[in-house]
Amino acid sequence: MKKIIAFINGLEFSENSLSDFSYIIEKTHGSLTISMLEDITGDPVPLMSNTPGASFMDYDKLFTRSLEERRKKISDNMKHVRDYYIKRGVAVALHNNPGSPVQEVLKESRFADLIMLHHTTSFSAVSDSNPPRFVKNVLAAAECPVMILPDKVIRIQEIIFAYNGSSSSMYAIRQFTQLFPELSDMPVNIVYVIENGNKSIPGETLLQEYLAAHYDDIRYTVLEGDPATEFLAMLYYRNDCVVTYGAYSRSGLSNFFHRSDADSVLSTINIPVFITHP
């Protein structure tokens, strides 16, 4: 059995996210852990009194009241999550992780087979970027594969493997295949964007042999042009597939995600995105 950890903002999350997590778990035959993150590094405390006519404020009392209210909300949300899965017969372990959200995710990712989060997960009071900085930071440093989920996961009808002949793209394909045996009967589309004028799919024969050992319905799509643009155009109207990407190296990971087709898909397309790196 695989260990799958889903991360949510412990103070704010949607019911759809809970449904999506159980759907993905079903496809991995894994165990589900929900980690409820609590950002205690940047949580603002009001500096003004809300009491009419108050000329001063007891900062300690205000801080204590704010902390108590937040702890109660976290506790209520944990009960809500537990009850949600009990009613649906899904076994779940719950963690409450106060601290720096990114650091908490990275710490747990070392001991997981897959982590999941929604593409809008954020701990910023205002929108900082799309996808949020929190999501990008997790992708850049996670120590296991990451699945980024859209607002609402539609039942997966096709697997799209982004492939360019690199070891990282093949690594992502292999990781996904091992994590999702339940999807072995899904149609698979290997998408290769021509690079340096080379229209032949790199390592095509060996790739075919590997995929044939795991999937029955396989096709190949060769595109020409800018990879980010071509992938975005191909996926723009899709909501019934999942796409995989592999990163080239940790040293180039930040730039890869800021400019890549993966970043374009995360900010624009309503499909699950599976990203990993060796």
Backbone as a ProteinNet text record, in pm:
[ID]
protein_1_A
[PRIMARY]
MKKIIAFINGLEFSENSLSDFSYIIEKTHGSLTISMLEDITGDPVPLMSNTPGASFMDYDKLFTRSLEERRKKISDNMKHVRDYYIKRGVAVALHNNPGSPVQEVLKESRFADLIMLHHTTSFSAVSDSNPPRFVKNVLAAAECPVMILPDKVIRIQEIIFAYNGSSSSMYAIRQFTQLFPELSDMPVNIVYVIENGNKSIPGETLLQEYLAAHYDDIRYTVLEGDPATEFLAMLYYRNDCVVTYGAYSRSGLSNFFHRSDADSVLSTINIPVFITHP
[TERTIARY]
84.2	0	88.4	44.9	122.9	74.3	167.6	131	110.6	-12.7	-48.3	-87.5	-26.5	-57.4	-117.3	-234.3	-298.9	-285.1	-245.9	-224.1	-331.9	-387.3	-487.4	-456.4	-508.1	-504.2	-603.5	-554.9	-641.9	-753.2	-737.8	-839.7	-938.2	-900.9	-985.9	-963.6	-1066.8	-1059.4	-1200	-1209.5	-1340.6	-1380.3	-1508.7	-1559.9	-1516.4	-1504.8	-1461.2	-1324.6	-1237.6	-1102.7	-1104.7	-1192.7	-1201.5	-1248.2	-1342.6	-1390.8	-1281.2	-1205.6	-1098.6	-991.1	-956.8	-853.9	-895.4	-1020.8	-1065.1	-1068.1	-1098.6	-1098.2	-956.8	-858.8	-721	-672.2	-706.4	-667.7	-719.8	-841.9	-902.6	-818.9	-757.5	-680.1	-538.4	-493.7	-358.3	-356.8	-473.4	-480	-392.2	-394.6	-308.3	-385.2	-309.7	-369.5	-368.3	-470.8	-485.5	-453.1	-363.3	-336.9	-370.8	-447.9	-477.1	-392.5	-307.6	-225	-283.7	-333.7	-397	-291.3	-248.4	-140.1	-191.8	-110.7	-146.9	-26.1	-38.2	72.9	81.8	182.7	199.9	314.7	371.1	485.2	443.1	324.1	284.8	141.7	82.9	-57.4	-69.6	-136.9	-143.9	-237.9	-202	-289.5	-338.5	-470	-521.4	-454.3	-419.7	-352.7	-447	-573.2	-671.9	-783.6	-835.2	-947.7	-1076.1	-1164.2	-1294.7	-1401.3	-1362.7	-1459.2	-1478.7	-1603.1	-1626.9	-1582	-1508.7	-1467	-1343.4	-1288.6	-1169.1	-1050.3	-975	-860.3	-730.1	-736.3	-614.4	-652.9	-554.6	-579.9	-486.5	-538.3	-455.4	-406	-282.6	-228.9	-227.2	-188.5	-179.9	-316.7	-420.1	-554.3	-602.7	-573.7	-615.7	-546.9	-418.6	-343.5	-397.9	-423.5	-475.2	-611	-698.9	-831.7	-820.9	-734	-715.8	-664.6	-569.3	-513.5	-618.5	-699.3	-804.7	-908	-945.2	-1042.3	-986.5	-858.4	-797.5	-786.6	-747.8	-736.4	-872.8	-978.8	-1112.7	-1154	-1122.8	-1158.4	-1082.9	-955.6	-877.7	-939.5	-973.5	-1033.5	-1166.5	-1250.1	-1379	-1357.7	-1259.6	-1232.5	-1179.3	-1097.4	-1047.6	-1162.8	-1256.6	-1374.4	-1457.8	-1473	-1549.5	-1486.1	-1354	-1283.2	-1297.8	-1279	-1290.2	-1430.6	-1532.5	-1671.1	-1702	-1646.2	-1669.7	-1626.4	-1507.2	-1455.4	-1518.4	-1551.8	-1619.9	-1752.6	-1828.1	-1957.1	-1941.9	-1826.6	-1803.5	-1720.3	-1692.9	-1620.8	-1475.4	-1414.5	-1275.1	-1189.1	-1090.7	-1000.1	-905.6	-888.3	-802.8	-729.2	-602.4	-525.4	-516.3	-524.6	-523.5	-401.9	-334.3	-224.8	-261	-227.4	-234.7	-91.9	-48.4	90.5	103	113.1	140.7	288.2	316.6	455	461.5	570.7	584.5	527.1	419.3	353.7	447.1	533.1	622.5	715.1	774	866.6	796.8	674.1	598.5	570.7	536.9	512.3	640.4	750.7	876.6	920.2	900.5	938	859.4	729	646.9	668.1	704.6	723.2	835.5	930.4	1040.3	989.3	873.7	820.6	686.8	671.8	547.1	577.6	482.1	493.2	438.9	343.4	282.3	221.4	233.2	160.2	65.3	-46.3	-147.3	-181.6	-208.9	-264.7	-336.7	-429.6	-502.5	-422.1	-444.3	-360.8	-379.5	-483.4	-505.4	-463.8	-406.6	-369.8	-270.8	-305.8	-222.3	-238.8	-136.9	-143.2	-118.1	-134.1	-116.2	-251.4	-255	-380.6	-430.5	-338	-374.3	-313	-370.6	-319	-178.3	-81.3	56.1	99.7	48.9	81.9	-12.1	-5.4	-88.2	0.1	29.4	-13.6	51.6	-5	49.3	194.6	263.8	403.9	420.4	324.5	331.3	338.9	254.5	252.2	385	436.2	563.1	677.8	678.7	786.1	782.2	661.8	648.7	699.2	658.4	701.3	852.9	913.3	1056.8	1140.2	1085.1	1169.8	1112.1	992.5	932.6	1021.6	1024.5	1110.9	1035.7	918.3	841.9	754.3	690	601.4	490.1	446.9	341.4	230.1	106	-8.3	-82	-89	-161.6	-300.8	-402.8	-540.1	-608.9	-700	-777.3	-889.5	-974.3	-1084.9	-1175.5	-1200.1	-1282.5	-1232.5	-1196	-1144.1	-1259.6	-1257.3	-1351.2	-1290.7	-1371	-1318.9	-1222.3	-1104.9	-997.1	-1032.2	-1020.7	-1050.1	-927.5	-818.9	-698.6	-575.8	-464	-336.1	-250.1	-197	-108.6	30.8	126.2	264.3	343	389.9	479.4	617.8	671.6	797.1	888	1015.6	1111.8	1242	1239	1358	1450.5	1426.5	1513.8	1485.7	1585	1566.5	1457.4	1442.6	1341.7	1199.7	1178.5	1044	1008.7	1108.5	1084.4	1064.7	1136.5	1121.3	978.8	924.2	787.6	687.1	708.7	620.1	624.5	745.2	762	697.9	720.4	662.8	510.8	454.8	309.1	254.4	317.5	272.7	274	377.2	387.8	288.2	256.2	165.7	18.9	-12.2	-152.4	-183	-170.1	-201.2	-347	-434	-577.3	-606.6	-514.1	-535.5	-471.3	-429.4	-360	-450.2	-580.7	-673	-712.9	-656.1	-686.7	-608.4	-665.1	-587.4	-469.6	-356.5	-235.2	-193	-160.3	-112.2	26.4	127.9	263.8	279.3	307.3	316.6	461.2	513.8	651.6	649.5	714.8	727.4	865.6	869	994.8	1096.4	1216.3	1324.8	1444	1502.9	1622.2	1599.3	1475.5	1444.3	1434	1448	1443.5	1299.4	1243.5	1104.3	1083.5	1191.7	1181.3	1174.6	1086.9	1074.6	1197.6	1272.2	1394.6	1364.8	1444.6	1428.5	1293.1	1235.8	1096.6	1073.4	1163.3	1143.2	1141.4	1238.1	1243.1	1123.5	1082.3	964.8	840.8	825.5	711.2	709.7	827.2	834.8	794.9	840.5	806.4	656.4	599.7	457.3	369.1	410.4	331	322.2	419.6	416.8	315.8	265.4	177.2	41.6	34.8	-87.8	-122.1	-250.5	-296.3	-325.1	-373.1	-417.1	-320.2	-226.1	-118.9	-113.8	-105.9	-84.8	20.9	72.8	181	140.4	167.9	139.1	267.6	300.7	420.8	375.6	420.8	385	508.1	486.2	597.8	571.3	671.2	655.7	709.5	669.9	711.7	638.7	711.4	646.5	535.3	559.8	458.4	331.2	347.6	232.3	156.1	230.8	167.5	91.9	152.6	84.4	-39.1	-27	-140.3	-257	-226.4	-331.7	-398.7	-317.7	-371.7	-462	-427.6	-498.9	-605.9	-614.7	-694.1	-840.1	-900	-1041.8	-1064.6	-958.4	-971.3	-1000.1	-1081.6	-1101.5	-1115.4	-1079.2	-1100	-972	-856.8	-730.5	-636.4	-521.5	-414.7	-286.7	-198	-75.2	43.6	153.2	273.8	386.5	470	590.2	705.9	826.6	946.8	1036.3	1104.3	1197.1	1335.9	1417.6	1549.3	1648.1	1648.6	1739.4	1694.6	1738.1	1701.5	1761.4	1882.2	1947.5	1870.9	1803.1	1728.3	1579.4	1538.2	1396.4	1314.2	1364.9	1286.6	1256.4	1359.2	1338.2	1247.4	1261.9	1179	1031.8	995.2	855.4	804.8	890.6	843.7	810.6	881.3	865.2	810.2	787.9	758.4	612.9	591.1	454.7	379.3	448.9	382.8	323.3	396.9	346.9	226.3	231.1	118	-6.3	12.8	-100	-158.5	-71.6	-119.1	-202.5	-165.7	-235.5	-357.5	-372.6	-476	-572.5	-522.6	-599.2	-661.8	-780	-856.9	-840.7	-714.5	-686.5	-580.8	-574.5	-466.9	-331.1	-229.3	-93.2	-1.2	69.5	161.3	303.8	378.6	514.1	609.5	721.9	823.8	959.6	1062.2	1198.9	1283.8	1388.8	1475.3	1540.3
-119.4	0	125.3	226	348.9	453.5	537.6	645	773.2	822.4	943.3	1051	1169.4	1278.8	1394.8	1439.3	1556.2	1673	1788.5	1906.4	2010.8	2064.6	2170.5	2280.3	2397.8	2505.7	2471.1	2451.4	2406.8	2502.4	2628.3	2728.5	2750.2	2707.2	2737.9	2635.5	2558.3	2459.7	2431.9	2368.7	2342.6	2196.9	2171.2	2034.3	1954.8	2022.3	1954	1890.6	1957.5	1904.9	1770.5	1754.8	1628.4	1516.2	1546	1446.9	1408.9	1508.2	1482.1	1392.2	1415.3	1333.6	1187.4	1162.4	1023.3	957	1034.2	978.3	936.2	1022	988.7	869.3	864.3	752.1	620.3	624	504.4	451.9	542.1	501.9	456.5	482.7	442.5	319.3	280.1	175.4	214.1	340.8	389.5	424.7	459.6	509	661.2	722	867.1	932.6	1029.8	1117.1	1259.7	1328.5	1469.4	1551.1	1635.6	1722.6	1863.3	1910.3	2042	2142.7	2223.2	2317.8	2443.4	2495.1	2616.8	2709.7	2821	2914.6	3001.1	2975.9	3057.2	3156.6	3161.9	3251.3	3388.1	3397	3525.3	3562.8	3500.8	3528.2	3662.7	3760	3893	3899.3	3979.2	4005.2	4148.4	4174.5	4310.9	4406.8	4524	4622.9	4733.2	4723.7	4823.7	4755.9	4821.9	4767.3	4786.7	4686	4696.6	4752.4	4777.8	4827.1	4977	5023.8	5167.6	5246.2	5352.1	5439.3	5393.4	5276.1	5228.2	5313.8	5355.9	5442.1	5365.5	5241.2	5161.5	5014.8	4930.2	4789.8	4705.2	4597.4	4500.6	4399.7	4420.1	4339	4190.9	4159.3	4019.5	3952.5	4024.2	3967.2	3945.9	4043.5	4033.2	3916	3900.5	3790.3	3656.6	3648.9	3524.3	3489.7	3591.1	3567.6	3520.6	3585.1	3547.2	3404.4	3367.8	3233.1	3130.1	3160.3	3067.5	3046.5	3153.1	3141.8	3056.8	3076.6	2998.4	2851.6	2823.9	2684.7	2615.6	2687.7	2629.1	2598.4	2689.8	2666.2	2546.3	2533.7	2418.3	2289.5	2290.6	2172.5	2136.8	2237.1	2212.9	2158.1	2211.2	2165	2022.2	1988.1	1850.5	1753.5	1791.3	1706.6	1694.6	1805.3	1802.6	1708.4	1715	1628.5	1481.8	1454.5	1316.8	1262.2	1340.9	1297.3	1276.3	1362.9	1352.9	1215.9	1173.6	1046.9	925.8	939.5	828.9	797.5	900.8	881.2	810.4	824.4	765.1	637.9	592	466.9	472.2	591.2	607.6	624.4	538.4	549.4	667.5	749.9	867.1	893.1	932.9	980.6	1132.1	1201.9	1347.8	1400.7	1497.4	1568.1	1715.9	1779.8	1926	1977	2053.2	2096	2247.3	2303.8	2447.3	2474.2	2583.6	2617.7	2691.4	2673	2726.2	2624.4	2655.7	2555.9	2484.7	2559.1	2495.6	2397.3	2437.4	2349.7	2225.4	2239.4	2124.1	2025.2	2076.6	1989.6	1916.4	1989.2	1928	1820.6	1845.7	1747.4	1618	1629.8	1509.8	1442.6	1520.7	1462.6	1359.6	1371.3	1274.4	1136.1	1130.2	1003.2	970	1008.3	982.8	928.5	856.4	809.6	913.3	993.1	1096.9	1200.8	1328.2	1432.1	1501.4	1551.2	1616.8	1752.5	1849.5	1976.4	2041.4	2130.2	2200.1	2319.7	2352.6	2453.1	2593.1	2616.1	2748.1	2755.3	2647.8	2647	2758.7	2840.9	2957.4	2995.6	3063.7	3114.4	3264.7	3324.9	3468.2	3536.9	3651.6	3725.1	3779.7	3803.9	3851.6	3758.1	3755.8	3671.3	3716.7	3623.6	3661.6	3623.9	3512	3468.6	3355.6	3310.5	3200.5	3103.7	2984.7	2932.2	3005.9	2994	3067.4	3029.8	3119.9	3098.2	2971.2	2944.2	2823.7	2699.2	2690.8	2574.5	2562.3	2671.7	2667.5	2622.3	2672.5	2634.8	2486	2431.8	2288.3	2209.6	2248.7	2178.5	2181.8	2291.1	2307.5	2220.5	2181	2113.9	1985.1	1944.9	1822.9	1702.7	1610.4	1493.5	1369	1388.1	1278.1	1338.3	1255.8	1310.9	1396.3	1494.6	1586.3	1585	1575.3	1590.9	1718.2	1810.3	1935.2	1918.1	1943.2	1920.1	2050.4	2046.1	2165.1	2189.7	2288.1	2320.8	2200.7	2123.9	2004.6	1900.3	1783.2	1677.1	1605.1	1607.1	1527.2	1388.2	1287.1	1150.8	1136.6	1082.9	1074	973.4	1016.8	933	907.4	980.2	962.4	1008.7	941.9	980	1041.5	1159.4	1224.2	1233.1	1166.3	1170.1	1269.5	1377.2	1470.8	1406.4	1390.7	1316.2	1389	1404.7	1467.2	1388.9	1264.1	1180.4	1194.9	1289.9	1310.6	1205.4	1183.1	1087.5	1133.9	1266.4	1317.2	1293.6	1307.9	1284.1	1135.9	1047.9	904.4	866.8	932.4	907	940.2	1051.1	1089.2	985.5	936.1	832.9	706.9	666.5	545.9	561.8	675.8	700.1	698.3	764.2	767.7	626.4	550.7	414.9	327	341.1	259.8	303.8	431.5	483.3	460.9	450	443.3	316.2	198.9	74.5	66.9	136	133.4	199.2	279.8	349.7	277.7	155.1	82.6	54.3	59.8	35.1	163.9	277.3	405.2	422.3	491.9	527.7	617.4	593.9	671	744.4	871.5	952.2	1005.8	961.2	1011.8	1133.3	1248.3	1372.3	1419.1	1430.9	1475.3	1600.8	1705.6	1828.5	1828.6	1843.3	1836.3	1936.1	1884.9	1969	1958.2	2071.8	2078.2	2011.2	2019.7	1964.2	1813.7	1747.2	1600.6	1553.4	1502	1460.3	1319.7	1245.5	1110.1	1115.8	1036.4	1031.7	962.5	1026.7	966.4	836.4	733.5	605.7	542.7	562.5	522.1	372.7	289.5	144.5	98.5	146.8	109.4	166.2	286.3	347	263.2	219.2	136.2	6.3	-54.3	-179.9	-159.8	-50.2	-24.5	-2.6	83	114.9	-6.1	-89.4	-208.1	-306.1	-299.4	-386.9	-340.4	-217.6	-160.8	-115.1	-81.9	-25.6	-97.4	-100	-166	-67.2	50.9	149	267	266.1	366.1	432.3	563.9	635	743	794.3	892.2	1016.8	1131.5	1259.5	1339.6	1383.5	1464.9	1605.6	1703.4	1843	1921.9	2030.6	2115.1	2258.7	2321.4	2458.6	2474.2	2580.2	2604.5	2507.6	2430.9	2329.5	2385.2	2499.7	2556.4	2590.7	2652	2693.2	2573	2473.8	2356.1	2273.6	2253.9	2179	2252.5	2382.4	2460.2	2452.7	2463.2	2456.5	2319.6	2214.3	2078.7	2049.8	2108.4	2077.1	2178.9	2286.5	2401.6	2367.6	2283.7	2252.8	2117.7	2060.2	1929.8	1943.7	1854.1	1847.4	1703.5	1608.5	1467.3	1385.5	1448.4	1377.5	1418.7	1352.3	1389.3	1397.3	1490.9	1508.1	1498.7	1438.1	1425.9	1510.8	1562.8	1636.8	1593.8	1594.5	1570.1	1691.9	1722.2	1835.6	1787.8	1877.2	1838.3	1819	1911.5	1900.9	1997.5	1972.5	2062.6	2200.9	2207.6	2337.4	2426.9	2367.6	2447.1	2444.2	2390.5	2365.7	2493.3	2593.8	2716.7	2780	2794.6	2852	2763.6	2632.9	2540.1	2566.1	2583.8	2601.4	2741.6	2839.6	2975.4	2990.6	2916.6	2941.8	2822.4	2714.1	2590.9	2576.6	2475	2439.1	2391.9	2329.8	2288.1	2408	2517	2637.3	2693	2691.4	2738.9	2655	2523.7	2435	2458	2471.8	2491.2	2617.3	2721.7	2849.2	2862.5	2770.9	2789.7	2673	2551.4	2433.3	2366.7	2307.7	2248.2	2096.3	2050.5	1906.6	1880.3	1757	1721.6	1721.1	1766.8	1769.2	1695.3	1596.4	1513.9	1554.9	1598.6	1648.2	1582.6	1537.2	1480.5	1499.2	1474.1	1483.2	1383.8	1330.9	1231.6	1287.9
0	0	0	-73.8	-86.7	14.2	58.3	149.8	71.5	70.4	-3.1	97.8	87.3	178.7	100.4	142.8	82.4	179	125.8	208.5	181.8	289.9	278.1	379.7	352.3	449.9	560.5	682	790.1	824.8	783.1	814.1	700.7	581.1	465.5	354.8	323.2	215.3	166	49.3	-10.7	6.1	2.5	9.3	-113.5	-227.3	-349.1	-330.9	-257.7	-240.5	-169.4	-71.5	0.9	-91.4	-178.4	-275.5	-373.8	-419.5	-515.6	-454.9	-329	-264.6	-258	-224.1	-214.4	-351.2	-456.1	-592.2	-633.1	-606.7	-641.9	-560.5	-433.8	-348.6	-404.3	-453.4	-511.9	-628	-703.9	-821.6	-787.7	-666	-627.7	-537.3	-486.4	-383.5	-265.3	-228.9	-122.2	3.2	106.8	230.6	226.5	282.8	276.5	410.2	403.4	516.4	475.2	557	533.2	630.9	578	660.9	655.2	768.8	776.3	819.9	725	748	817	905.9	978.6	977.7	910.5	899.2	1025.2	1107.5	1227.7	1211.8	1090.5	1068.3	1017.2	957.5	899.8	928.2	1030.6	1061.5	1130.9	1070	1130.1	1249.7	1347.2	1461.2	1449.1	1456.8	1441.6	1539.4	1490.5	1573.4	1620.1	1580.4	1620.9	1698.1	1796.7	1872.1	1794.3	1796.7	1731.3	1824.3	1949.8	2046.4	2030	2003.5	1985.2	2107.8	2083.5	2190.5	2264.5	2227.9	2297.2	2259.9	2360.2	2333.6	2338.5	2386.9	2390.1	2375.4	2362.5	2335.9	2420.6	2474.7	2545.9	2442.8	2397.1	2287.5	2324.2	2447.4	2488.7	2484.9	2532.6	2529.8	2386.9	2301	2161.9	2093.5	2120.1	2060.4	2109.6	2242.4	2299.2	2240.5	2228.4	2171.7	2026	1948.6	1808.4	1798.1	1884.4	1882.2	1920.2	2020.9	2063.1	1953.6	1885.1	1776.1	1662.3	1632.8	1524.9	1562.7	1686.6	1730.1	1727.6	1766.4	1761.8	1618.1	1526.7	1387	1330.7	1364.5	1320.3	1374.7	1502.6	1564.7	1499.3	1473.6	1406.9	1266.3	1194.9	1058.4	1057.3	1155.1	1162.9	1185.7	1271.8	1295.2	1168.3	1095.9	972.2	870.2	855.7	761	802.4	931.4	979.7	953.9	986.4	966.3	818.5	733.6	589	537.4	576.4	525.4	594.5	722.7	790.8	722.2	686.2	619.8	485.6	424.5	292.7	298.9	419	436.2	394	400.5	360.9	485.9	502.2	616	593.9	696.8	682.5	813.2	800.6	915.3	903.7	1016.6	1015.9	1090.6	1029	1093.6	1101.5	1212.9	1220.1	1231.5	1131.5	1124.4	1130.7	1251.2	1261.4	1234.2	1169.1	1137.7	1006.1	933.2	797.6	701.2	628.4	543.3	446.1	377.4	280.5	350.6	462	532.4	586	631.1	679.7	566.4	449.1	334.2	293.7	285.1	243.5	342.9	471.1	573.4	555	531.1	514.7	379.6	277.5	144	141.8	232.9	239.5	275.5	340.3	389.3	323.1	197.4	124.5	-14.2	-70.4	-208.8	-306	-259.6	-342.6	-250.3	-288.5	-217	-314.2	-259.6	-341.7	-280.9	-366.5	-322	-438.4	-407.8	-513.3	-564.2	-688.6	-754.6	-697.8	-619.1	-561.1	-414	-359.9	-218.3	-188.3	-91.3	-61	86	137.4	274.6	276.5	160.4	147.4	155.9	222.9	238.4	105.5	12.8	-120.8	-224.4	-342.2	-449.5	-487.2	-479.6	-509.2	-650.1	-702.7	-838.6	-875.4	-996.9	-1044.2	-1123.5	-1070.2	-940.6	-824.7	-703.6	-588.9	-559.1	-493.7	-458.6	-374.8	-286.1	-204.3	-291.7	-394.2	-483.1	-557.4	-608.8	-680.8	-590.4	-466.3	-374.5	-341.8	-326.9	-301.7	-421.3	-540.9	-661.6	-677.2	-639	-659.5	-566.6	-452.3	-354.1	-296.6	-335.9	-281.2	-307.3	-212.7	-223.2	-267.1	-324.9	-383.7	-493.1	-574.5	-678	-618.7	-697.9	-656.1	-759.6	-714.1	-803.6	-765.8	-863.9	-844.5	-904.9	-823.3	-866.6	-902.9	-1001.6	-1039.6	-940.7	-969.9	-879.4	-854.6	-959.1	-946	-1044.9	-992.2	-1078.3	-1146.3	-1280.4	-1358.8	-1373.5	-1379.5	-1388	-1505.4	-1476.4	-1576.7	-1685.1	-1810.6	-1925.7	-2013.4	-1989.3	-2071	-1992.9	-2016	-1957	-2066.9	-2042	-2138	-2076.7	-2140.2	-2093.9	-2178.2	-2115	-2183.9	-2188.7	-2309.4	-2325.6	-2422.6	-2383.6	-2473.9	-2484.4	-2437.1	-2445.1	-2326	-2238.6	-2123.3	-2016	-1930.4	-1821.2	-1725.7	-1709.4	-1616.5	-1667.9	-1799.1	-1852.8	-1842.3	-1864.3	-1850.5	-1704.2	-1617.1	-1473.6	-1428.5	-1477.6	-1442.4	-1492.8	-1613.9	-1669.8	-1583.3	-1545.5	-1464.5	-1326.3	-1263.5	-1131.8	-1135.4	-1235.2	-1248.1	-1268.5	-1355.6	-1386	-1261.9	-1180.5	-1059.1	-951.5	-948.8	-846.9	-880.2	-1010.4	-1051.1	-1132.3	-1071.7	-1143.5	-1186.6	-1113.6	-1144.4	-1279.7	-1329.9	-1456.9	-1575.9	-1556.9	-1664.4	-1784.5	-1764.7	-1876.4	-1947.6	-1905.9	-1969	-2100	-2198.4	-2317.5	-2279.3	-2341.9	-2314.4	-2440.7	-2426.2	-2538	-2502.2	-2576.9	-2558.5	-2649.6	-2588.8	-2666.1	-2669.5	-2791.3	-2812.7	-2899.3	-2850.7	-2928.6	-2993.5	-3124.6	-3199.9	-3145.3	-3115.8	-3066.7	-3160.6	-3191.6	-3277.5	-3413.1	-3461.2	-3592.3	-3596.6	-3483.6	-3479.5	-3466.5	-3577	-3577.1	-3522.3	-3502.4	-3447.8	-3295.8	-3237.7	-3093.2	-3034.8	-2948.3	-2892.9	-2817.8	-2846.1	-2776.9	-2797.9	-2915.6	-2938.2	-2917.8	-2967.6	-2956.9	-2811.6	-2733.4	-2591.7	-2515	-2551.5	-2489.1	-2517.1	-2642.1	-2678.7	-2598.6	-2582.6	-2507.8	-2362.2	-2303.7	-2162.8	-2147.2	-2230.6	-2217.8	-2245.9	-2341	-2375.2	-2258.9	-2168.2	-2050.6	-1947.5	-1963.7	-1861.6	-1915.6	-2044.9	-2101.8	-2231.8	-2262.5	-2385.3	-2497.8	-2463.5	-2563.7	-2564.6	-2659.4	-2662.2	-2799.4	-2800.5	-2925.9	-2905.3	-3016.2	-3011.5	-3088.6	-3029.8	-3093.7	-3103	-3223.5	-3245.5	-3283.2	-3207.2	-3229.9	-3271	-3338.5	-3381.3	-3337.6	-3278.1	-3231	-3089.7	-3023.4	-2886.5	-2793.3	-2710.3	-2626.2	-2538.9	-2473.1	-2384.6	-2461.1	-2577	-2656.7	-2710.3	-2760.2	-2819.7	-2715	-2599.7	-2494.3	-2446.7	-2430.8	-2382.8	-2480.5	-2610	-2711.9	-2712.4	-2695.1	-2698.7	-2578.6	-2463.3	-2340.2	-2301.7	-2376.2	-2334.5	-2304.8	-2388.3	-2371.1	-2302.2	-2247.7	-2183.4	-2034.8	-1982.4	-1837.7	-1791.4	-1880.4	-1851.6	-1863.6	-1842.1	-1856.2	-1743.8	-1736.9	-1645.4	-1727.4	-1694.8	-1771	-1677.1	-1724.3	-1642.5	-1700.7	-1610.7	-1649.5	-1561.6	-1617.5	-1540.2	-1547.2	-1438.1	-1435.9	-1474.1	-1527.7	-1574	-1459.4	-1365.6	-1251.9	-1144.4	-1022.3	-914	-934.3	-987.6	-1005.1	-1099.9	-1198	-1294.1	-1271.8	-1155.7	-1134.8	-1126.8	-1055.2	-1038.8	-1173.8	-1257	-1389.5	-1473.9	-1459.3	-1535	-1506.6	-1381	-1347.1	-1375.7	-1374.2	-1404.2	-1552.1	-1637.8	-1780.4	-1856.9	-1791.9	-1863.8	-1903.4	-1983.6	-2017.3	-1893.5	-1798	-1674.7	-1602.9	-1596.6	-1530.2	-1605.1	-1737.3	-1817.2	-1792.5	-1785.7	-1761.8	-1622.4	-1523.3	-1386.4	-1372.2	-1444.7	-1430.1	-1519.8	-1616.5	-1718.1	-1731.6	-1716.9	-1754.3	-1632.2	-1653.1	-1545	-1541.8	-1530.7	-1525.3	-1418.5	-1366.5	-1273	-1344.9	-1275.2	-1329.7	-1233.5	-1286.6	-1208.1	-1241.5	-1140.3	-1162.7	-1064.8	-1116.3	-1028.6	-1092.1	-1013.2	-1063.5	-987.4	-1053	-987	-860.9
[MASK]
++++++++++++++++++++++++++++++++++++++++++++++++++++++++++++++++++++++++++++++++++++++++++++++++++++++++++++++++++++++++++++++++++++++++++++++++++++++++++++++++++++++++++++++++++++++++++++++++++++++++++++++++++++++++++++++++++++++++++++++++++++++++++++++++++++++++++++++++++++++

